[in-house]
Amino acid sequence: MLNKMLYNTVLSQTLSPCGKYLVAGNTYGDLAVFDLDRILNPVLELLSVEYNKPKHIHSIDSKKQICSLVSTEKFLIIGTVNEICGWDWKAVVSVKLLKPVWSIKIPSQTFLDYNDVNCMWLSQDSEKLYAGCGDNNVYVFNLEDGSLISTYKGHNNFIHSIHGKNQQIISAGEDGLVMLWDTRSGKSHNKLEPHTNNKVSRPDIGKWIGSAALGDDWIVCGGGPRLSLWHLRSLDAVTVFDIPDNGIHVSFFHDDCVFAGGTSKHFYQMSYSGEVRVELPVSATTIYSAVLRTEYSTLLSLAGSSPEIDLCTSLNYKDQVLHFR
């Protein structure tokens, strides 16, 4: 039997609405709840109590892997295999045993027995949930009643990443496509194929895209192809980032910088022109999840193929390591 202490992969993280709790989900169906106030401001008497371990560990009934997490004011939303479920935040942070308040079954349209909810994105008004799944589709659900509003079809392999901004959704997948969708019409109006660009392509790693994110005027994406910055309107590759990685799984914009990581010894912060400003050493061989808190105080949490989660209270260095168990 595998030792969960050693062989643990964290695929997703999210923060509570108050910003005081970090939740991480792993491939065994476990949710670790970390009390950030206790971790960042430890009381001297508690230093011997391993303050950098979870306050609670919850296990979902199915024991299936937790693929994605997002948060609303009231619910912790969990994307797992074949379903999405909502847990009350008050119960998540205060009790050791709990059950989901609601669940949504994924309407898989393939022969697959297992349809992973690989990624989710919540609309700004928290009314719609976009789920990128293992059956190549993006499903749009109404969180008021759990009904299916729309299905975005266009990928021909499973979806790794989804993000939204300004009435647009961007999705990226194993097929090497980066697709842009209009949330009003539910139609795709543009797409990229980074692996067809000679400056970006890395055939030895593959054509898959592990992450894509939207800025006001830019797209950042990477995976098998190199991490690259594309102009949103012209769809031209403006910058190809020269970082030593074997695949990108995380990328996002913050404060006129690009943040990115994956199969690499470091998590990177770069200017739009490609200058590497910060290299953060990471505990995991591969980073699958990064969450950034900007309210209250700055906090960056990095997790992946390790039971250890790196916590950065400054974006310039790692100053805490959390332990899943």
C-alpha positions in Angstrom: 0.0 0.0 0.0 1.3 3.4 -0.9 2.4 5.7 1.9 0.3 8.9 1.6 3.0 10.8 3.5 5.5 10.2 0.7 3.4 9.7 -2.4 1.0 12.6 -2.4 0.0 14.9 -5.2 -1.9 18.1 -4.7 -3.8 19.0 -7.8 -5.8 22.0 -6.6 -6.0 24.7 -3.9 -8.3 27.6 -3.0 -8.7 30.2 -0.2 -11.7 30.7 2.0 -13.7 33.9 1.4 -12.2 35.5 4.5 -8.7 34.6 3.3 -7.8 33.0 6.6 -7.9 29.4 5.5 -6.1 27.5 2.7 -7.7 24.3 1.4 -5.7 21.8 -0.7 -7.1 18.7 -2.4 -5.1 15.6 -3.3 -5.4 12.5 -5.6 -6.6 10.3 -2.7 -9.8 12.4 -2.2 -8.5 14.2 0.9 -9.0 17.9 1.7 -6.4 19.6 4.0 -7.6 22.7 5.7 -4.8 25.0 6.9 -5.3 27.8 9.4 -3.2 30.6 7.9 -3.4 32.9 11.0 -2.0 30.1 13.2 0.7 29.3 10.6 1.8 32.9 9.9 1.6 34.1 13.5 2.4 31.0 15.6 2.0 31.3 19.4 5.3 30.3 21.2 3.6 27.6 23.3 2.3 25.9 20.1 5.6 25.7 18.2 6.0 22.1 19.4 2.6 21.1 18.0 3.6 21.2 14.3 1.6 24.4 13.5 2.4 23.9 9.8 0.1 20.9 9.5 -3.7 21.0 8.7 -6.3 22.0 11.2 -8.6 19.4 9.7 -8.4 16.7 7.0 -11.7 15.8 5.3 -12.2 12.9 2.9 -14.8 12.8 0.2 -17.0 9.7 0.3 -15.9 8.4 -3.1 -12.2 8.7 -2.3 -11.8 9.8 -5.9 -9.2 12.4 -6.7 -9.9 16.1 -6.1 -9.1 17.7 -9.5 -10.2 21.3 -9.0 -11.4 23.7 -6.3 -13.1 27.1 -6.3 -14.7 29.2 -3.7 -17.9 31.3 -3.3 -18.9 33.4 -0.3 -20.8 30.4 1.1 -19.5 27.2 -0.5 -16.2 25.4 -1.1 -16.8 23.9 -4.6 -15.0 20.6 -5.4 -14.5 19.2 -8.9 -13.8 15.5 -8.7 -14.7 12.5 -11.0 -18.1 12.7 -12.6 -19.4 15.3 -10.3 -19.1 18.8 -8.7 -20.2 19.3 -5.1 -20.6 22.2 -2.7 -19.5 22.1 0.9 -20.6 24.8 3.4 -17.5 26.9 4.4 -18.5 27.2 8.0 -18.5 23.4 8.4 -15.3 23.0 6.4 -13.3 25.2 8.8 -14.9 24.2 12.0 -15.8 20.4 12.1 -14.0 17.2 11.4 -16.8 15.3 9.6 -19.1 16.8 7.0 -21.1 16.1 3.9 -21.7 18.1 0.8 -24.7 20.4 0.8 -25.3 19.9 -3.0 -23.9 18.1 -6.0 -24.1 18.3 -9.8 -23.5 15.2 -11.9 -21.5 15.8 -15.1 -23.5 14.9 -18.2 -20.7 12.9 -19.9 -21.4 12.4 -23.6 -18.7 9.7 -24.1 -18.2 6.1 -23.2 -15.9 7.1 -20.4 -16.7 5.8 -16.9 -14.5 8.4 -15.4 -15.0 12.0 -16.4 -12.6 14.2 -14.4 -13.6 17.8 -13.7 -10.0 19.0 -14.4 -10.5 22.7 -14.0 -13.2 25.2 -13.0 -13.8 29.0 -13.2 -16.4 31.0 -11.5 -18.0 34.0 -13.1 -17.4 37.4 -11.5 -21.0 37.5 -10.1 -20.6 33.9 -8.8 -23.8 32.8 -10.6 -22.2 30.6 -13.3 -19.6 27.8 -12.9 -17.5 26.8 -16.0 -16.1 23.3 -15.8 -13.4 21.9 -18.1 -13.7 18.1 -18.2 -12.1 14.9 -19.4 -14.7 14.3 -22.1 -13.4 17.4 -24.1 -16.2 19.7 -23.1 -16.7 22.8 -21.1 -20.0 22.8 -19.1 -21.6 25.9 -17.9 -23.8 25.5 -14.8 -26.2 27.8 -13.0 -25.2 27.7 -9.3 -28.7 28.9 -8.2 -30.3 25.5 -9.1 -27.5 23.4 -10.5 -29.0 23.3 -14.0 -26.8 23.0 -17.2 -26.9 26.3 -19.1 -24.6 25.5 -22.0 -22.0 23.1 -23.3 -18.9 24.4 -25.2 -17.7 21.9 -27.8 -14.6 22.3 -29.8 -11.8 20.5 -28.1 -11.0 16.9 -29.3 -9.1 15.9 -26.2 -9.5 16.5 -22.4 -9.3 20.0 -21.0 -6.5 21.1 -18.7 -7.2 24.7 -18.0 -10.0 27.3 -18.0 -10.0 31.0 -17.2 -12.2 34.0 -17.9 -12.2 37.8 -18.2 -14.3 40.5 -19.8 -17.1 38.3 -21.2 -14.5 35.9 -22.6 -13.5 32.4 -21.6 -10.2 30.7 -22.5 -9.8 27.0 -22.5 -6.7 24.8 -23.2 -6.3 21.1 -23.5 -4.4 18.0 -24.4 -5.2 18.5 -28.1 -2.9 21.5 -28.2 -5.7 24.0 -28.7 -6.2 27.3 -26.9 -9.8 28.3 -27.5 -11.5 31.7 -26.9 -15.3 31.7 -26.2 -17.8 34.5 -26.0 -19.8 34.0 -22.8 -22.9 35.8 -24.2 -23.2 33.5 -27.3 -21.5 30.4 -26.0 -19.6 30.2 -29.3 -15.8 30.0 -29.9 -14.6 33.1 -31.9 -10.9 32.4 -32.1 -8.2 29.8 -31.3 -4.5 29.3 -31.1 -2.3 26.2 -31.8 1.0 27.1 -30.1 2.6 23.8 -31.2 2.5 25.0 -34.8 4.7 28.0 -34.1 8.4 27.1 -34.5 9.5 29.5 -31.8 7.2 27.9 -29.3 7.0 24.3 -30.3 8.7 21.5 -28.3 7.8 18.2 -30.0 9.8 16.2 -27.5 7.5 17.3 -24.7 4.3 17.4 -26.7 1.6 19.7 -28.0 -0.6 19.7 -24.9 -1.4 23.0 -23.2 -1.4 22.8 -19.4 -2.4 26.3 -18.6 -3.8 29.4 -20.3 -4.9 32.8 -18.8 -6.4 36.0 -20.1 -5.2 39.5 -19.4 -6.8 42.7 -20.7 -4.8 42.6 -23.9 -2.8 39.4 -23.6 -2.9 35.6 -23.4 -0.3 33.6 -21.6 -0.1 29.9 -22.2 2.2 27.0 -22.1 2.5 23.2 -21.6 4.5 21.1 -24.0 5.1 24.2 -26.1 7.1 26.9 -24.3 5.5 29.4 -22.1 4.6 32.4 -24.4 2.7 35.7 -24.4 0.3 36.3 -27.3 -1.6 39.5 -28.2 -5.3 39.0 -27.6 -6.5 40.7 -30.8 -3.8 39.8 -33.4 -3.0 36.4 -31.8 0.7 37.0 -32.5 3.3 35.5 -30.3 5.0 38.5 -28.8 7.3 36.9 -26.1 8.6 33.4 -25.7 9.9 32.9 -22.2 13.3 31.4 -21.9 12.9 29.3 -18.7 14.2 25.7 -18.0 11.0 23.6 -17.7 9.7 20.3 -19.0 6.1 21.4 -19.2 4.0 24.2 -17.9 0.9 23.6 -15.7 0.3 27.0 -14.0 0.3 30.5 -15.5 -1.4 33.8 -14.6 -1.0 37.6 -14.7 -0.4 39.8 -11.7 0.9 43.4 -11.3 2.2 43.6 -14.9 4.1 40.3 -14.5 3.6 36.7 -15.7 3.7 34.0 -13.0 4.3 30.4 -14.1 5.5 27.0 -13.1 5.3 23.3 -13.9 7.9 20.6 -14.2 10.8 22.7 -13.0 13.0 23.4 -9.9 11.5 27.0 -9.7 8.3 29.0 -9.9 8.9 32.1 -12.0 7.9 35.7 -12.1 8.7 37.5 -15.4 8.1 40.8 -17.2 6.1 40.8 -20.3 9.3 41.2 -22.3 10.7 38.0 -20.9 13.0 39.2 -18.1 13.0 36.7 -15.2 12.5 38.8 -12.0 12.1 36.1 -9.4 13.0 32.4 -9.2 11.3 30.7 -6.3 12.7 27.3 -5.4 9.9 24.8 -5.0 9.5 21.5 -3.0 7.5 19.6 -5.7 9.0 18.2 -8.8 6.0 19.5 -10.7 3.8 22.4 -9.6 0.1 21.8 -10.5 -1.5 24.5 -8.4 -0.8 28.1 -7.3 -3.1 30.4 -5.4 -2.4 34.1 -4.8 -3.9 36.2 -2.0 -3.7 39.9 -2.5 -6.2 41.1 0.2 -5.3 41.4 3.9 -1.6 40.5 3.1 0.2 39.0 0.2 0.4 35.2 0.1 1.4 32.8 -2.6 0.9 29.0 -2.1 2.5 26.5 -4.4 1.6 22.8 -4.5 2.1 19.8 -6.7 3.7 16.3 -6.7 4.8 16.4 -3.1 3.2 16.3 0.4 4.8 19.7 1.0 3.2 23.0 0.1 5.4 26.1 -0.3 4.0 29.3 1.3 5.4 32.7 0.3 4.4 35.8 2.3 6.6 37.8 0.1 6.6 37.1 -3.7 10.4 37.2 -3.6 11.2 34.1 -1.4 9.8 31.0 0.2 9.4 31.3 3.9 7.1 28.4 5.1 6.6 24.8 4.1 3.3 23.2 5.0 2.8 19.5 5.4 -0.3 17.8 4.0 -0.3 15.2 6.8 
